[in-house]
Amino acid sequence: MVIKLLGAADLLAAIVVILLHYDFLIGWRIGIFFASYLILKGWLLREDINSVMDILCGIYIVILVFGFSTFVSWIIAAYLFQKAVFSLG
């Protein structure tokens, strides 16, 4: 149950990355919320490389909130999407 909730949150985080990349007006609070979620989840489960990747994804979302976007957004979104698919599947 918890894994499916975390997978759904990862899927929403991937969608937020795409929306922030295209400057779609979703608000900075939503971006900061999902960045905080990823950083906190990464910090609490910091035993493996996936947790480090979550922290880096959260930091990148904070950068996206400030308006800086690169092709890395697609890599981050794909990473979060594949994590969500494996968690929900």
Number of C-alpha atoms within 10 A of each C-alpha: 7 8 12 15 13 18 22 18 17 25 23 17 27 27 16 21 29 18 16 25 21 13 15 10 8 11 11 13 10 14 23 18 15 22 27 17 19 26 20 16 17 22 14 10 13 15 10 9 11 13 19 18 18 25 22 17 27 27 17 18 29 19 16 25 21 11 12 13 18 9 8 12 21 15 14 21 22 17 17 23 20 15 19 23 14 11 17 15 8
